[in-house]
Amino acid sequence: MNTLFVTDLDGTLLTREEKVSPYSCEHLNRLIDAGMLFTYATARSARSAFRALAGLNLRVPAILYNGGVIYDFNTAKTLSYSVFTDDQKGYLLDVLLRRGIIPVVFSAHPGREQVRWLKGGESEGIRRYLSRRLDDDRLVPAYSERDLLDGTVLYFKCIGPREQIEGAWNVLKYDTRFICIFHQETYQNDFWMEISPREATKANGVKFLREYLGCDRIVCFGDTSNDSDMFDVCDEKYAVMNADAWLKEKATGVIGYCEEDGVAKFLEEYFKG
C-alpha cells in the first residue's frame, strides 16, 4: 500500500529545544531514502518549521498553519491556502481587543510573509515568543491596532493567561466561520488560542495530500487538541506518551515520548515488521 506518514511537530516530533533530535533526523532520513512518504502538519509557518527540522530531508509537501497552507518546499510552491475575508479579520480583532488580547497576526504580502504584532502592546507571552525569533525577517511591528490586519491574513495567534484566552475562546468557538484551538503552550505555562478560517484544518490538509499524492492510507502522530481533527480522518493515529489523555483515547495506539524519539522509533519498528 502507498502509505503517507504525517506527524505533528511541537510536543510530538520536536524536542523541548524546538528542533528535531540528531537521532530522529538520522533514522527518519534513512527511512525516507528507502522510500517512506513522510511529512508534517503543524501550526508553524514555513520558515519556522523549516528551521526546526534542519537536516531532515523531506520530499513531500507539508501542512502549515494548522491546514491553512499546503506548501511544497521542493518546488517552492503553495499548493493550497485558506484566508480570512476583510469582514472576518476585522470582527476577530474587535472580539480580541474587547478582552484585552492583542494577537500576533500572520499574513501574506507580495513576495513574502509577515508576522505582525502591536509594538508596545506585547504581553509577556508575546515578548517570549518574539525573543525566540529575533532574526526572523518576517517580523514587522504594527504601530496601530488596525495595522495588524494589513495584507491577506492567514492566521491569528493569541498568547496569555488561561482566564483571558479562554474567555475569548468561549465566544469564538461557536462561530461556524472559524476554527479556534485552545490549549496550553507546549513548553510554557501560557495558554494559546489559534484562529484559522473554517476550511483551514489539519484534517483537510491530510485529505488534500491523500488525493494529491494518490495515497491509499495515512498514518498520523500527535499530542494535543490541534491534532484531534487529523486523527478523525487518518487510517491509523498514534499519540505520543506525553499527549493529552483524551487524545490517547482516540488513538490507535500510544508510542514513546517526544523527548525520547517516539515517532522515529515507532517507524523503525513499523518497517521492520
Backbone bond lengths (Angstrom), bond angles and torsions (degrees), N, CA, C in turn:
res aa  C-N    CA-C-N  psi(-1)  N-CA   C-N-CA  omega(-1)  CA-C   N-CA-C  phi
1 M - - - 1.459 - - 1.520 110.77 -
2 N 1.331 115.63 148.24 1.458 122.54 178.11 1.532 107.79 -88.54
3 T 1.335 117.32 97.09 1.458 122.53 -172.55 1.518 110.81 -106.95
4 L 1.337 115.91 133.76 1.457 122.31 174.24 1.522 108.74 -104.67
5 F 1.329 116.70 132.77 1.453 123.17 177.44 1.530 108.11 -106.98
6 V 1.334 115.45 125.59 1.471 121.59 -175.61 1.528 108.86 -125.39
7 T 1.320 116.69 124.93 1.461 120.31 179.71 1.523 112.07 -118.14
8 D 1.311 115.79 143.22 1.456 121.36 163.91 1.532 107.10 -67.59
9 L 1.336 116.79 162.91 1.466 119.72 179.46 1.531 111.94 -100.75
10 D 1.329 118.12 -77.78 1.466 120.83 -173.60 1.522 111.39 -63.59
11 G 1.317 114.97 125.16 1.455 120.57 -179.89 1.510 113.80 83.43
12 T 1.339 117.06 -3.79 1.467 120.06 -178.73 1.531 111.15 -124.67
13 L 1.317 117.34 -63.51 1.471 120.75 178.31 1.525 111.46 -95.11
14 L 1.340 117.09 -36.94 1.464 121.01 -173.75 1.529 111.43 -83.61
15 T 1.327 114.71 155.74 1.462 121.64 174.69 1.528 109.53 -85.97
16 R 1.317 116.38 179.08 1.459 121.02 177.35 1.532 112.36 -63.44
17 E 1.319 116.70 -19.77 1.466 120.70 175.79 1.522 111.62 -80.73
18 E 1.338 115.97 5.56 1.466 122.82 178.21 1.530 112.11 60.77
19 K 1.317 114.72 45.04 1.456 120.14 176.28 1.522 109.38 -151.45
20 V 1.325 114.86 163.28 1.460 119.33 176.58 1.527 107.88 -80.53
21 S 1.323 116.48 137.50 1.467 119.82 -176.67 1.524 110.97 -72.39
22 P 1.336 117.89 157.42 1.473 120.30 175.92 1.529 112.19 -57.25
23 Y 1.340 116.62 -38.45 1.470 119.53 179.14 1.524 110.53 -62.11
24 S 1.338 116.93 -52.00 1.463 120.07 -178.67 1.521 110.80 -61.26
25 C 1.317 116.48 -41.27 1.461 120.42 -178.96 1.532 110.34 -60.21
26 E 1.308 116.83 -48.95 1.464 121.03 -178.22 1.525 111.70 -62.21
27 H 1.320 116.85 -47.74 1.463 119.75 -173.31 1.530 111.93 -76.58
28 L 1.313 117.56 -35.13 1.465 118.97 176.02 1.522 110.85 -68.82
29 N 1.324 118.06 -39.00 1.470 120.02 177.60 1.528 111.20 -61.63
30 R 1.320 116.81 -37.85 1.465 119.45 178.03 1.522 110.95 -63.30
31 L 1.344 117.05 -41.88 1.457 120.36 178.90 1.527 111.68 -69.21
32 I 1.326 116.99 -37.68 1.468 120.92 177.31 1.525 110.11 -64.25
33 D 1.329 116.60 -42.65 1.474 120.32 178.06 1.527 111.54 -62.62
34 A 1.335 115.94 -27.89 1.469 120.50 178.80 1.530 112.00 -83.81
35 G 1.343 117.68 -2.61 1.457 119.88 174.55 1.514 116.38 116.19
36 M 1.329 118.92 1.07 1.458 120.47 179.61 1.530 110.16 -67.61
37 L 1.339 116.09 132.67 1.463 121.79 172.94 1.523 108.14 -86.84
38 F 1.325 116.71 114.43 1.457 121.18 -171.51 1.522 109.88 -139.65
39 T 1.331 116.38 132.48 1.456 120.51 176.49 1.523 109.37 -152.46
40 Y 1.320 116.78 -166.76 1.460 120.24 -176.22 1.518 111.32 -141.68
41 A 1.328 114.35 158.15 1.463 123.18 175.43 1.520 106.60 -128.79
42 T 1.324 117.18 120.43 1.452 121.14 -170.41 1.521 111.76 -144.32
43 A 1.323 116.21 159.28 1.462 120.72 170.02 1.524 111.33 -78.80
44 R 1.314 117.34 -11.86 1.459 121.53 -177.27 1.532 111.85 -69.44
45 S 1.318 114.45 161.69 1.460 121.88 172.68 1.523 109.55 -82.33
46 A 1.321 116.51 174.81 1.468 121.42 179.22 1.524 110.74 -60.46
47 R 1.311 116.48 -47.79 1.469 119.95 -177.45 1.517 111.46 -63.41
48 S 1.329 116.44 -47.80 1.454 120.55 -177.69 1.522 111.47 -62.26
49 A 1.315 116.97 -43.23 1.465 120.60 179.51 1.522 111.01 -66.94
50 F 1.323 116.84 -42.10 1.462 121.25 -178.56 1.526 110.91 -59.69
51 R 1.329 116.11 -41.91 1.462 119.84 -179.57 1.524 111.04 -69.29
52 A 1.324 117.50 -39.89 1.462 120.49 -179.66 1.527 111.93 -65.26
53 L 1.322 116.35 -27.17 1.469 121.63 -175.37 1.523 112.49 -105.04
54 A 1.308 117.59 23.01 1.468 121.60 -179.35 1.523 110.58 -52.73
55 G 1.332 115.55 127.18 1.458 121.43 179.69 1.506 114.40 98.30
56 L 1.326 117.76 -13.87 1.464 121.28 179.46 1.530 108.65 -89.88
57 N 1.311 116.33 123.84 1.468 121.92 -171.51 1.528 111.47 -92.02
58 L 1.320 115.89 73.45 1.459 120.89 -177.27 1.524 110.81 -79.92
59 R 1.336 116.22 142.68 1.464 121.44 -176.64 1.520 113.01 -124.72
60 V 1.330 116.43 0.64 1.457 122.08 -174.96 1.532 108.58 -114.30
61 P 1.335 118.81 143.01 1.469 120.30 177.37 1.524 111.99 -54.16
62 A 1.336 115.69 151.02 1.457 122.18 -175.67 1.525 111.32 -112.94
63 I 1.319 115.35 155.53 1.467 123.38 177.71 1.526 107.72 -100.44
64 L 1.339 116.79 117.57 1.459 122.88 -176.04 1.532 110.43 -115.70
65 Y 1.328 116.72 166.40 1.470 122.19 177.85 1.529 111.73 49.31
66 N 1.335 116.26 42.72 1.473 121.37 179.76 1.529 112.39 56.24
67 G 1.315 117.47 30.76 1.462 121.00 178.99 1.509 113.81 105.21
68 G 1.334 117.62 -2.90 1.457 120.43 -179.85 1.514 113.86 -69.64
69 V 1.337 116.24 -25.66 1.459 121.47 -179.15 1.526 109.05 -138.84
70 I 1.322 116.13 135.29 1.473 122.29 168.71 1.524 106.07 -110.45
71 Y 1.325 116.30 119.45 1.469 120.30 -170.74 1.523 110.66 -127.14
72 D 1.330 115.26 135.42 1.461 122.10 177.07 1.525 108.36 -102.67
73 F 1.329 116.61 106.01 1.465 120.55 -178.55 1.526 111.73 -67.97
74 N 1.301 117.55 -26.30 1.466 120.11 -177.40 1.525 112.28 -71.89
75 T 1.315 116.16 -34.31 1.462 119.93 179.49 1.528 112.52 -105.82
76 A 1.358 116.18 -4.15 1.469 122.51 -176.80 1.525 111.29 56.34
77 K 1.344 115.86 41.06 1.458 120.78 -179.60 1.526 111.36 -122.72
78 T 1.323 115.75 139.80 1.456 121.57 171.66 1.522 108.18 -85.21
79 L 1.321 116.63 122.17 1.463 121.65 -176.15 1.524 112.39 -90.13
80 S 1.336 116.87 -27.48 1.457 121.40 -178.46 1.522 108.48 -161.01
81 Y 1.342 117.29 147.55 1.453 119.95 176.42 1.522 110.26 -155.61
82 S 1.340 115.23 156.81 1.467 123.07 176.85 1.525 107.66 -130.22
83 V 1.339 117.84 138.24 1.467 121.32 -177.66 1.526 110.12 -135.77
84 F 1.330 115.67 162.16 1.457 121.72 176.32 1.529 110.20 -81.36
85 T 1.334 116.44 146.44 1.459 120.19 169.01 1.530 108.58 -73.88
86 D 1.326 117.14 166.42 1.465 120.61 177.88 1.527 111.15 -60.40
87 D 1.334 116.97 -41.71 1.460 120.18 179.33 1.530 111.27 -63.54
88 Q 1.320 116.32 -41.50 1.462 120.14 -178.27 1.521 111.98 -65.39
89 K 1.329 117.48 -45.84 1.460 118.90 -176.99 1.531 110.87 -68.80
90 G 1.348 117.80 -34.04 1.451 120.53 175.96 1.515 112.06 -66.00
91 Y 1.324 116.36 -42.54 1.462 121.17 178.78 1.532 110.79 -62.21
92 L 1.329 116.44 -45.26 1.457 119.94 -179.08 1.524 111.37 -61.59
93 L 1.311 116.83 -44.34 1.458 119.02 179.81 1.527 110.94 -61.70
94 D 1.315 117.82 -40.80 1.471 120.66 178.44 1.523 111.79 -62.03
95 V 1.329 117.21 -44.08 1.465 121.10 178.87 1.525 110.56 -60.13
96 L 1.321 116.67 -43.91 1.461 120.60 -177.73 1.523 111.66 -69.08
97 L 1.325 116.59 -44.45 1.466 119.70 -177.49 1.529 111.46 -63.86
98 R 1.328 116.98 -35.25 1.467 119.96 178.82 1.526 111.87 -63.31
99 R 1.317 116.14 -20.37 1.464 120.67 179.25 1.521 111.64 -107.17
100 G 1.317 116.51 15.11 1.457 121.06 175.89 1.511 114.47 74.33
101 I 1.324 117.27 18.19 1.467 121.45 -178.60 1.524 109.04 -102.99
102 I 1.325 115.99 121.79 1.462 120.88 174.60 1.523 107.33 -107.41
103 P 1.332 117.59 112.66 1.462 120.12 -172.87 1.527 113.10 -82.25
104 V 1.317 115.05 165.23 1.457 122.56 162.42 1.525 105.72 -92.63
105 V 1.331 116.70 130.84 1.460 121.36 -173.30 1.527 109.34 -117.30
106 F 1.332 115.78 126.60 1.457 122.75 179.64 1.528 108.65 -101.50
107 S 1.314 115.92 127.60 1.466 119.49 -174.37 1.520 111.18 -142.26
108 A 1.331 114.16 161.50 1.465 121.50 177.90 1.522 109.54 -108.54
109 H 1.315 114.43 138.01 1.459 122.42 177.46 1.522 107.53 -133.76
110 P 1.317 119.01 161.07 1.466 120.01 -178.93 1.527 111.48 -52.31
111 G 1.327 115.30 115.55 1.452 120.58 175.38 1.510 116.65 83.32
112 R 1.356 118.70 -3.85 1.454 118.39 -177.95 1.529 111.88 -162.36
113 E 1.322 114.13 160.95 1.454 122.39 169.65 1.524 108.59 -93.54
114 Q 1.318 116.18 154.84 1.458 120.70 171.48 1.525 109.99 -131.80
115 V 1.323 115.39 146.94 1.456 123.24 173.37 1.523 106.08 -120.89
116 R 1.331 116.20 112.68 1.470 120.97 -173.42 1.523 111.17 -111.22
117 W 1.330 114.31 143.13 1.456 121.73 172.60 1.531 107.62 -142.96
118 L 1.312 116.47 160.87 1.459 120.17 -177.43 1.518 109.77 -83.37
119 K 1.306 116.46 113.44 1.465 121.91 -179.74 1.523 109.42 -61.75
120 G 1.327 115.96 124.86 1.452 121.22 -178.87 1.512 114.17 89.92
121 G 1.334 117.12 -8.90 1.462 120.61 -179.53 1.513 112.91 -111.83
122 E 1.328 117.32 22.66 1.457 121.69 -174.08 1.527 111.63 -75.63
123 S 1.315 116.24 132.81 1.458 121.07 168.93 1.530 108.00 -76.82
124 E 1.325 115.96 169.56 1.468 119.50 177.60 1.528 110.59 -58.71
125 G 1.336 116.09 -41.64 1.461 119.74 179.63 1.513 112.45 -64.74
126 I 1.330 117.47 -39.81 1.463 120.89 178.72 1.527 110.08 -66.85
127 R 1.331 117.30 -40.59 1.472 119.52 177.79 1.520 110.92 -60.83
128 R 1.330 116.45 -41.18 1.462 119.37 178.78 1.530 110.11 -66.26
129 Y 1.325 116.24 -41.94 1.464 120.62 178.49 1.532 110.44 -59.27
130 L 1.318 117.70 -46.02 1.464 121.41 -178.87 1.519 111.71 -68.38
131 S 1.342 117.13 -34.36 1.469 120.38 -177.14 1.521 112.11 -64.00
132 R 1.323 116.87 -23.80 1.460 120.66 179.20 1.526 111.67 -85.33
133 R 1.336 116.64 -0.71 1.464 120.48 -174.33 1.530 111.74 -134.01
134 L 1.306 117.12 36.06 1.461 121.36 -173.35 1.529 113.06 -61.92
135 D 1.338 116.93 -27.94 1.464 119.90 -178.62 1.529 112.72 -97.88
136 D 1.322 116.74 13.73 1.465 121.31 -178.24 1.530 108.92 -82.17
137 D 1.338 116.40 113.37 1.466 119.19 -176.52 1.526 113.17 -76.04
138 R 1.339 117.51 0.37 1.469 119.85 174.56 1.517 112.05 -81.40
139 L 1.332 117.35 -17.41 1.458 121.36 -175.14 1.525 110.54 -69.53
140 V 1.329 115.30 120.89 1.470 121.69 -179.81 1.530 107.73 -133.31
141 P 1.337 118.75 109.02 1.466 119.40 -179.29 1.523 111.78 -66.49
142 A 1.317 115.40 142.07 1.470 121.52 172.50 1.524 107.48 -101.46
143 Y 1.330 116.76 145.26 1.459 121.11 -177.34 1.525 112.06 -111.70
144 S 1.316 116.43 4.87 1.458 121.91 170.04 1.516 107.61 -148.16
145 E 1.321 116.29 159.33 1.462 120.00 -177.34 1.524 111.42 -61.27
146 R 1.327 118.07 -40.79 1.461 120.24 -177.39 1.520 112.60 -71.40
147 D 1.350 117.14 -24.49 1.465 119.61 176.81 1.527 111.69 -65.06
148 L 1.336 116.36 -19.73 1.463 119.49 177.14 1.521 111.65 -59.01
149 L 1.326 117.12 -27.81 1.461 121.74 -172.24 1.523 113.27 -95.18
150 D 1.310 117.65 10.61 1.456 120.63 179.97 1.526 110.18 -63.20
151 G 1.323 116.80 139.24 1.460 121.32 178.05 1.514 113.25 88.28
152 T 1.315 114.94 -170.29 1.467 122.64 179.24 1.523 108.10 -91.47
153 V 1.321 116.51 110.11 1.464 120.74 -170.73 1.524 110.96 -86.92
154 L 1.346 114.51 129.61 1.462 122.70 -178.07 1.527 112.95 -101.10
155 Y 1.357 116.61 -30.19 1.459 117.26 -160.19 1.519 109.39 -168.55
156 F 1.342 116.81 138.51 1.464 123.00 173.06 1.525 108.73 -112.38
157 K 1.324 116.46 136.83 1.459 121.30 173.69 1.526 108.03 -121.47
158 C 1.343 116.72 126.04 1.458 122.20 179.53 1.523 108.11 -118.94
159 I 1.336 116.61 133.50 1.462 121.50 -177.45 1.525 108.51 -132.28
160 G 1.325 116.88 130.05 1.456 119.02 178.87 1.516 112.47 176.58
161 P 1.330 117.02 -168.69 1.465 120.93 178.72 1.524 111.47 -65.15
162 R 1.312 115.94 153.31 1.460 120.55 -175.23 1.527 112.67 -55.99
163 E 1.332 117.95 -49.06 1.461 120.72 -174.36 1.525 111.49 -58.85
164 Q 1.314 116.57 -42.18 1.460 121.11 -177.95 1.529 111.59 -68.33
165 I 1.318 116.22 -48.65 1.463 120.35 -176.65 1.529 110.63 -70.09
166 E 1.312 116.64 -40.31 1.462 119.83 -179.34 1.526 111.14 -65.47
167 G 1.348 117.68 -32.55 1.456 120.54 177.70 1.516 112.14 -60.54
168 A 1.324 116.62 -43.79 1.467 120.28 177.54 1.523 111.05 -69.36
169 W 1.318 116.40 -39.13 1.468 120.46 179.51 1.525 111.16 -61.72
170 N 1.329 117.17 -37.87 1.468 120.37 179.84 1.526 112.38 -64.37
171 V 1.310 117.78 -22.36 1.465 121.90 174.99 1.532 110.69 -85.66
172 L 1.313 116.38 -48.25 1.467 120.32 -170.52 1.525 113.72 -79.39
173 K 1.314 117.67 -23.12 1.472 119.19 -175.48 1.522 112.29 -65.34
174 Y 1.323 117.95 -19.04 1.458 120.36 179.50 1.531 112.77 -92.24
175 D 1.315 117.85 -5.43 1.468 121.88 -178.10 1.526 109.21 -82.48
176 T 1.312 116.58 115.25 1.468 121.01 -173.61 1.523 113.69 -70.23
177 R 1.323 117.41 -4.85 1.466 119.85 178.35 1.527 112.71 -82.25
178 F 1.338 115.73 -13.85 1.457 119.29 -169.30 1.528 112.20 -130.54
179 I 1.326 114.44 157.48 1.459 122.72 165.15 1.516 106.66 -108.30
180 C 1.328 117.69 121.50 1.463 122.62 -179.76 1.528 108.72 -121.05
181 I 1.304 116.37 116.49 1.462 121.53 -177.82 1.522 108.43 -110.73
182 F 1.316 115.81 123.50 1.463 122.78 -176.13 1.517 108.93 -116.28
183 H 1.325 117.33 125.61 1.462 119.75 -179.74 1.520 110.05 -162.87
184 Q 1.319 115.78 163.91 1.454 120.32 175.46 1.511 109.03 -76.40
185 E 1.335 116.18 141.39 1.461 119.43 178.70 1.521 108.98 -60.38
186 T 1.329 115.83 139.23 1.456 121.16 -174.95 1.522 112.44 -58.40
187 Y 1.317 117.84 -39.09 1.453 120.14 -171.31 1.532 114.42 -111.59
188 Q 1.361 118.45 4.94 1.459 122.16 -176.61 1.533 109.64 -140.88
189 N 1.342 115.88 -177.62 1.457 121.31 178.47 1.524 112.91 -92.89
190 D 1.326 117.94 -10.19 1.458 120.72 179.06 1.527 111.13 -66.19
191 F 1.337 115.16 161.20 1.460 121.19 171.91 1.520 108.80 -109.34
192 W 1.312 115.36 146.60 1.457 122.81 -177.88 1.525 109.38 -117.58
193 M 1.313 115.49 148.60 1.454 121.33 165.46 1.529 106.80 -128.24
194 E 1.316 115.98 126.19 1.461 122.74 179.37 1.524 107.62 -111.22
195 I 1.329 116.53 124.10 1.464 121.38 -174.75 1.518 109.06 -117.68
196 S 1.319 115.68 126.54 1.458 122.67 -178.72 1.524 109.70 -133.50
197 P 1.331 117.50 161.17 1.468 119.49 170.55 1.523 110.61 -59.30
198 R 1.310 117.75 152.64 1.460 123.14 -176.00 1.525 112.57 -51.52
199 E 1.316 117.81 -38.27 1.467 121.30 -176.11 1.527 112.47 -73.88
200 A 1.330 116.75 -16.15 1.464 121.22 -173.43 1.520 110.41 -87.93
201 T 1.320 116.72 87.70 1.463 121.79 177.47 1.517 109.10 -131.98
202 K 1.307 115.17 155.87 1.462 118.72 174.72 1.528 110.31 -63.45
203 A 1.320 116.09 -34.18 1.468 119.51 178.03 1.520 110.98 -59.73
204 N 1.324 117.46 -46.36 1.465 119.93 178.54 1.515 111.53 -66.49
205 G 1.332 116.31 -34.82 1.455 119.24 176.03 1.509 112.45 -63.05
206 V 1.332 116.08 -43.31 1.463 121.02 178.04 1.528 110.80 -63.51
207 K 1.334 116.77 -42.26 1.473 119.67 179.45 1.531 110.98 -64.73
208 F 1.332 116.48 -37.71 1.463 119.90 176.59 1.532 110.72 -61.15
209 L 1.338 116.73 -46.53 1.464 119.90 -178.27 1.522 111.88 -68.43
210 R 1.324 117.35 -33.45 1.476 119.71 176.96 1.527 110.14 -57.23
211 E 1.343 115.44 -46.51 1.463 119.59 -179.55 1.530 111.63 -74.11
212 Y 1.309 117.07 -42.84 1.470 121.91 -176.70 1.526 111.65 -61.79
213 L 1.348 115.55 -39.71 1.458 120.35 -177.11 1.529 112.77 -95.60
214 G 1.330 117.32 -7.48 1.457 121.36 -178.77 1.516 113.01 66.87
215 C 1.342 116.84 41.89 1.464 120.82 -176.47 1.531 111.35 -86.07
216 D 1.330 115.46 144.53 1.463 121.50 175.96 1.525 111.97 -84.73
217 R 1.322 115.45 -34.64 1.467 120.52 -175.87 1.523 109.67 -138.59
218 I 1.338 115.07 151.94 1.456 120.72 173.31 1.522 108.74 -130.47
219 V 1.317 115.17 131.31 1.461 123.37 177.31 1.526 106.75 -117.15
220 C 1.340 117.48 129.76 1.467 119.32 -176.86 1.519 111.51 -127.35
221 F 1.343 114.22 165.12 1.462 123.10 -178.27 1.525 108.40 -135.59
222 G 1.345 117.00 140.03 1.459 119.34 -179.40 1.512 112.17 -160.78
223 D 1.371 113.38 -179.54 1.459 117.95 -176.61 1.528 114.81 -141.76
224 T 1.353 118.79 -17.18 1.463 117.53 -172.29 1.527 111.54 -152.17
225 S 1.343 115.98 -165.69 1.465 121.12 -167.57 1.520 114.34 -62.02
226 N 1.341 118.40 -32.68 1.460 116.94 -178.42 1.530 112.71 -78.46
227 D 1.330 116.88 5.75 1.463 121.01 173.06 1.530 111.91 -105.64
228 S 1.320 117.23 -6.57 1.460 121.09 -172.61 1.525 112.76 -60.81
229 D 1.331 117.27 -48.89 1.468 118.74 -177.98 1.519 111.54 -66.48
230 M 1.334 117.63 -30.75 1.462 120.88 175.55 1.527 110.41 -64.90
231 F 1.322 117.15 -39.97 1.460 120.72 177.06 1.531 110.86 -59.32
232 D 1.323 116.63 -33.55 1.461 120.70 -176.08 1.524 113.36 -66.64
233 V 1.349 118.02 -24.33 1.467 119.97 -173.40 1.522 113.52 -112.89
234 C 1.331 117.62 0.74 1.464 119.99 -179.33 1.531 110.83 -95.39
235 D 1.315 115.65 153.59 1.459 120.90 -178.19 1.521 111.76 -73.42
236 E 1.315 115.88 -36.28 1.458 121.52 172.65 1.514 107.08 -134.45
237 K 1.329 117.04 143.72 1.465 121.00 -179.53 1.527 108.71 -142.28
238 Y 1.327 114.37 131.91 1.456 120.79 -175.16 1.525 110.11 -124.08
239 A 1.326 115.25 131.42 1.454 122.05 176.44 1.524 108.94 -98.13
240 V 1.329 116.43 137.19 1.461 119.09 173.95 1.523 108.97 -71.10
241 M 1.338 115.82 161.73 1.459 120.38 -174.96 1.529 112.26 -60.66
242 N 1.323 116.87 -30.25 1.465 121.18 -179.38 1.528 112.94 -86.45
243 A 1.323 118.66 9.04 1.465 122.56 -178.65 1.524 111.52 -71.57
244 D 1.340 114.87 162.95 1.460 120.93 173.48 1.531 109.59 -59.63
245 A 1.319 115.65 142.61 1.465 120.52 -175.86 1.523 112.02 -58.89
246 W 1.342 117.51 -41.04 1.463 120.00 -177.70 1.526 111.79 -67.54
247 L 1.346 117.62 -29.48 1.467 119.17 177.18 1.528 110.25 -72.29
248 K 1.311 116.51 -35.36 1.465 119.69 176.45 1.526 110.60 -59.40
249 E 1.339 116.78 -34.16 1.462 120.08 179.81 1.528 111.67 -67.74
250 K 1.330 117.60 -27.74 1.460 121.24 178.16 1.524 112.40 -81.92
251 A 1.314 116.58 -14.56 1.458 121.57 -169.27 1.525 113.16 -79.78
252 T 1.326 115.03 153.42 1.458 121.40 169.45 1.519 110.25 -64.98
253 G 1.333 115.05 -34.70 1.456 120.74 179.59 1.510 110.59 -166.76
254 V 1.328 116.28 170.96 1.463 122.94 178.74 1.520 108.46 -115.44
255 I 1.340 115.43 131.69 1.468 120.80 -178.07 1.527 108.82 -112.50
256 G 1.340 117.03 -171.84 1.454 121.86 -175.08 1.519 114.29 -68.08
257 Y 1.321 115.67 171.62 1.455 122.53 -179.47 1.530 111.56 -66.98
258 C 1.333 115.68 152.77 1.465 119.36 176.38 1.524 110.89 -61.90
259 E 1.339 117.03 -35.26 1.462 120.43 -179.18 1.524 112.20 -71.36
260 E 1.318 116.56 -11.95 1.466 120.63 -177.72 1.521 111.29 -116.93
261 D 1.357 116.78 26.92 1.462 123.03 174.04 1.526 112.17 60.21
262 G 1.341 115.08 41.77 1.461 119.91 -175.58 1.514 113.89 -57.56
263 V 1.332 117.66 -42.46 1.466 120.44 -177.86 1.522 110.54 -66.62
264 A 1.332 117.19 -49.38 1.465 120.94 -177.86 1.531 111.15 -61.65
265 K 1.325 116.79 -42.58 1.468 119.70 -178.43 1.528 110.98 -68.56
266 F 1.319 117.22 -37.50 1.462 120.08 176.26 1.523 110.14 -61.26
267 L 1.337 116.57 -46.04 1.466 119.71 -177.49 1.529 112.09 -66.44
268 E 1.307 117.14 -34.18 1.482 119.57 174.94 1.519 109.88 -59.62
269 E 1.324 116.40 -46.66 1.464 120.23 179.70 1.519 111.20 -67.86
270 Y 1.313 116.82 -38.10 1.473 122.52 -179.80 1.524 110.40 -57.18
271 F 1.316 116.55 -44.47 1.464 119.40 -176.81 1.513 113.53 -83.22
272 K 1.330 116.95 -17.90 1.471 119.38 172.57 1.519 109.95 -68.00
273 G 1.371 114.45 -33.78 1.472 118.86 -178.73 1.494 112.22 -73.16
